[in-house]
Each structure stands twice: as structure tokens, then as C-alpha cells.
């Protein structure tokens, strides 16, 4: 849920560049939906299966897996802004 109360759901699927991380928002504000898919993926360069969490310092981050070419999948961290009605992907986070 964003800080404005918008109910969202992360999901992953295949796209133009293999995996992508998408997001959909509940029009009714409940789990029953209807769910409206965001026009653009959150991240689409062979990344997916993300989760959002808060660090001990209060920073909101998105963690997801990413693979270069056919290489192994590795976790990547990104800052995520959830202060509005939609999620906005920020810069890569390096702890």
C-alpha cells in the first residue's frame, strides 16, 4: 500500500527483455479489485519477483532478482518511492 492508501500488487512475467517486474493497482482499494495494470513495467531488463521492505533506518527498498545474459540470477536493491498513488523506481541502492 502506498502512503496515500493506494493498494498495489507486484507481479512478474515474461516480456520483451525476458523477465519484467510489473505492478497493478486495485481500483476499489480492496483485494477484490478490479486490478488495473500500470501502463509501463516497474523494471523490465530481465528482473523480477520483487518485494518491498523498509530498512532499520526507515528507507523503502525494492529487492528483485536480475540476470545478465544467461548468467545466474543475483539480487539487486533499488530505492522505491511510495509517497504518491503509484510506485516510482529510484536509483540502484548499494549498502
Beta strands, then each sheet from edge to edge (+ up, - down):
strand 1: 8-15
strand 2: 18-26
strand 3: 35-37
strand 4: 47-54
strand 5: 60-66
strand 6: 74-81
strand 7: 88-92
sheet 1: 1+ 2- 3+
sheet 2: 4+ 5- 6+ 7-
end
